[in-house]
Amino acid sequence: MDLFTTHNTNLLPHDGIVRYYSNVLTHEQALYYFQTFLNSLAWQHDEVIMFGKRIVTSRKTAWYGQQPYRYTYSGIARVALPFTQQLLELKQLCEEKTGAQYNSCLLNLYHHGSESMGWHSDDEDTIVPGSAIASVSLGAARRFCFIRKQVLM
C-alpha cells in the first residue's frame, strides 16, 4: 500500500472499518508535535505480568483525556491526565477528518524499530463497543498491521 495516498475505501473488509488519511500534517507540524510530546508529556514504562513474571516494557505510554477517565489494559490501570493544548489540537484534527468524537488519548513512545505492541483487541469494558479509534503516528514510518480476531483465538 502506498503510505502517502489517502484511502477512502475500507481497508479492513471483514470485521471492521479502517480508513487511512495521509498528509494530515506538514513535515514541520509533525516534527513540532513529536518534539513537544517527547519533551512535555508524562511518559512512563508499563509494567505487566506475563507468564507469571513482572515485565517492564521498553516502550513508554501516557494517558490523557477530557476527564480523569480510568482505563485498564493488560492489568495496568491508568487515570487520564488533562489534555494539553497540543493534544487538543490533534484531537480536533482527528474529529474533523473522521467525523467521530474522541474523549481520551493513549500515547505510545517507541524508541526504535524493534519496539512494538503485540496483537490485541481494543475491547476493554471502558471502550464503547463500535466506537471509533483514531491513530496518529509521528516520527519514523512504521507498519500498522491488522489481523482478524478469529485468527487470534
N, C-alpha and C positions, 0 to 999 in steps of 0.2 A: 504494500500500500504506500502511496506517496504521502509522506508525513506533512507535506506543505500544501496540500489541497484539502479544502473543506469538503466533507462528505455529508450531504443532506439526506442520504438514504440510511436506513437502519443497517448497521454493521454487525448486528447480532441477530441473525434471522430466526432463532428458535425460541428462546425463553426470556427475551427482554428486548430493550431498545438501547442502542449505543449510537450516538451521533458525535462526529468529530468536527471540531471547529479549529481551523488553523489561523495563524497570524492575528490573533485577537489582541496581542500586544506587540509593539515595536521592539526591536532588539534592546534599545535604550530603556524602555519601560520594564521589560523583563529583567534586565540587569539591576535596575533600581529596586524593584520589588525583591529580587533574590538577595541583594546585599542588605536591604532593610530588614528582611525577615531573619536572615542569618545572624545579624548583629543585635536584634532587639526582642526576639520572641523568647518565651520561657521554655527552651528546649530541654528535654530530659530523656534519658535512656529508659526503655521499657524493661521491666523485669517480669519474666514469665516462667511458669513451671512446665517443663517439657520432659515427659518420661520420668517424672519424679525428681528432676534436677532443676535448680534455680538457674536460669539463663538471663544474662543481661545482654540485650540486643545491641548491636553496633550502631544501628540507625537510631536517630532521636525523633521524638514526637513532641507536638504541642497541641493543645486543645483549647479552642476559643469559641465563644457563642454570644448570642443576644442576651441570654440569661445564664446563670450558673448551672446549666444542664449537667446532669450526671450521666456519664457514658461508661459502660463496662464492655471490654472486649478482651478475649484471651485471659480472663481472670484479672485484668488490670482495670481499676476504677479511676476515673478522672472526673474532675469538676471543671467546667469551662471557665476560662478567664474572659473578661470583657473583650470584645472585638477591638482591635486597633484601627486607626483611621485607614491604614493601607489595606487591611483585611476587608474593611467595609467597602473600599473602592473595588476590590476584586469580586466581592460578593455581588455588588451591583452590576458589574460587568457580566458575571455568570447569569444573573437573573434576566438581564436584557437579552442575552444570547439565547437562553433556553426557555424563557417564559415561566420557569419554576421559581419558587421561593425557597430560600435556604436560611436556617436558623443557627447553624454552627459549622465549625471547620476543624477537621483533624488534619494536622500538617505532619508530613514525614520528611526527615532530612537524611538523605543518603549521601555519604561522604565520597563514595566511589562506585564504580560499576558492579562490584561483586556484592554489594548490599542490595537486598530486595525484600519483598514481602511474599510469603508463600500463598498458595491457593487458599482462598477463603470466600465466605459469603457474607455480605453486609446484611445480616439478618438478626441482629441483636434486638431484644424486646423493645428498646427505646427508639428504634427506627420504624417509622410508619411504613407498613408494607406497601410496595408500589411507589413509594416516594422517589423523587429524583436525587441522584448523587452526582455532583459536578467534580471534576478533577482538573486542576490546573498544574502544569508541570513547568518548572523554572530550572534553568541550569542546563546540564548536558542532556542530550537526547537519550531516551531510554525506551525500551519496549514496554507496552502496556497490553498484557495478554488476558484473554478470557477463555474459560473452559465451561462447558455445560455442567451444571451441578450434578446431574445424573452420573457423570463420569467420576465425580469425586466419591460417590457413595459405594 
